[in-house]
Every structure is written in C-alpha cells, then in structure tokens.
Amino acid sequence: MSKSDPIYKVIFFNQGQVYEVYARQIFQSEIWGFLEVEEFVFGERTQVVVDPSEEKLKAQFEGVIRSFLPMHSIIRIDEVERLGTAKISEAKGGNVMPFPMPMPDRKG
C-alpha cells in the first residue's frame, strides 16, 4: 500500500459496545464535537471462515457515505499499514470510560 493511500483503524463506543472499523478518510467535522469518518473498508470474502461480527458491521454501514462520531465516544484512531478485521465487542465494565466533554457556553 502506498503512503498516499492510508487506512485508519477507528475504535469507538456505541450503545454499550466497542466498534472497530477501518476507513480511508477521517477529519474534524464542521459540526462541533464530531469526527467525520468516510470510505469504510471491509475485508474481501476470500476466506472460507466468515466473521459474523464483521458481517454485522458491513451490513450496518452498507450505503453509509459518511458517519459523524461524537468525539467523546472515540477510544483510539491508528493509521495502519494493512486492513484488519472489523469487529464489534462488548464493552467490559473496566475503568476506561469516554472522556466527558463540556457543552459550549451559548451566552453571547
């Protein structure tokens, strides 16, 4: 893969689960407090064994052009050299929680 064609692994909380997805475009949204994720990438069906978690994610993001993720739900973003397996896992009741974000003061 060329350096001009990066792939990003995005790990985030969503409704009590941890999502791990891969995308080609990630940037700060014009909507305050959100990150935009575009061009989701999923593995090809060349293997005999199919991961049901990846298939669920693929179906969930089918037809999605862009996702807006709240900043406080993001756990980690990595630029990776190669595509991994997208997955959903249950959030463990550990001591890692999303960082609370203050609401902007709307006083003029």
Backbone torsions as a table, in degrees:
resi	resn	phi	psi	omega
1	MET	NA	137.4	-179.8
2	SER	-79.3	156.1	179.8
3	LYS	-65.4	-24.1	-179.6
4	SER	-79.2	-4.1	-177.1
5	ASP	-123.4	64.0	-173.9
6	PRO	-71.5	155.6	172.0
7	ILE	-121.8	135.7	-179.2
8	TYR	-113.3	136.3	172.2
9	LYS	-97.4	122.1	-178.3
10	VAL	-114.4	123.0	178.7
11	ILE	-114.9	126.2	-177.2
12	PHE	-149.6	157.8	175.5
13	PHE	-82.7	140.8	173.1
14	ASN	-152.3	111.2	176.2
15	GLN	50.9	51.4	175.4
16	GLY	78.8	6.3	178.8
17	GLN	-124.4	157.9	177.1
18	VAL	-105.5	121.6	179.3
19	TYR	-100.9	138.6	174.0
20	GLU	-126.4	109.8	-177.1
21	VAL	-126.3	163.8	179.3
22	TYR	-120.4	139.1	-178.2
23	ALA	-147.2	160.0	179.0
24	ARG	-96.3	-21.6	-177.2
25	GLN	-129.7	128.9	175.9
26	ILE	-141.9	131.6	177.8
27	PHE	-159.3	163.1	178.6
28	GLN	-64.7	131.3	-179.8
29	SER	-81.8	157.4	172.2
30	GLU	-74.7	-16.4	174.8
31	ILE	-81.9	122.0	-174.0
32	TRP	-58.4	130.0	174.4
33	GLY	85.9	10.3	-178.8
34	PHE	-123.3	152.9	175.3
35	LEU	-114.3	136.9	178.7
36	GLU	-98.0	133.1	178.9
37	VAL	-123.4	124.8	-178.1
38	GLU	-129.2	163.1	175.9
39	GLU	56.1	62.7	176.7
40	PHE	-61.5	143.3	-178.4
41	VAL	-123.6	129.4	177.4
42	PHE	-125.0	153.7	-179.1
43	GLY	-64.5	153.6	177.8
44	GLU	-77.8	154.0	179.7
45	ARG	-85.7	60.5	179.8
46	THR	-99.2	-9.3	-178.7
47	GLN	-97.3	152.9	177.9
48	VAL	-73.3	-38.1	-179.7
49	VAL	-83.3	125.2	-179.6
50	VAL	-108.7	128.9	178.5
51	ASP	-83.0	115.7	-177.8
52	PRO	-63.1	-29.5	178.5
53	SER	-66.1	-43.2	178.5
54	GLU	-67.3	-38.5	178.3
55	GLU	-64.2	-38.2	177.5
56	LYS	-63.8	-43.9	177.9
57	LEU	-64.6	-42.4	-179.7
58	LYS	-60.6	-43.3	178.0
59	ALA	-67.6	-38.8	-178.4
60	GLN	-66.0	-36.5	-177.8
61	PHE	-98.8	7.1	178.8
62	GLU	-64.3	128.9	179.7
63	GLY	81.8	-1.2	179.3
64	VAL	-81.4	124.3	178.6
65	ILE	-85.7	-42.6	-176.0
66	ARG	-150.0	138.6	173.7
67	SER	-113.8	140.7	175.9
68	PHE	-107.1	111.3	-178.5
69	LEU	-103.8	131.6	176.6
70	PRO	-63.3	137.4	-178.4
71	MET	-54.9	-38.4	-175.9
72	HIS	-72.4	-10.7	177.8
73	SER	-90.9	-12.0	-178.0
74	ILE	-74.2	128.4	175.5
75	ILE	-94.3	-46.4	-174.8
76	ARG	-164.4	149.5	173.0
77	ILE	-132.4	127.6	178.9
78	ASP	-125.6	139.2	167.5
79	GLU	-86.3	124.3	-174.5
80	VAL	-116.2	158.0	-179.8
81	GLU	-80.8	-29.9	-179.7
82	ARG	-144.1	159.5	-177.7
83	LEU	-70.6	133.1	174.9
84	GLY	-106.2	-164.8	179.9
85	THR	-96.0	122.7	175.2
86	ALA	-68.8	143.5	-178.1
87	LYS	-155.5	162.5	174.3
88	ILE	-121.9	134.0	175.9
89	SER	-136.5	157.9	178.7
90	GLU	-72.8	137.5	176.6
91	ALA	-73.0	122.7	178.5
92	LYS	-74.8	153.1	-178.9
93	GLY	-79.5	39.7	-177.5
94	GLY	-79.0	-160.5	-175.6
95	ASN	-98.9	10.8	177.7
96	VAL	-99.2	120.6	179.6
97	MET	-130.7	155.9	176.2
98	PRO	-64.0	144.0	-180.0
99	PHE	-71.9	126.6	-179.8
100	PRO	-69.5	136.4	-179.9
101	MET	-105.4	132.7	177.1
102	PRO	-71.4	147.1	176.5
103	MET	-79.7	144.6	-179.4
104	PRO	-67.8	147.2	177.7
105	ASP	-78.6	120.4	-175.3
106	ARG	-91.5	8.8	178.1
107	LYS	-72.8	125.5	-175.0
108	GLY	-43.3	NA	NA
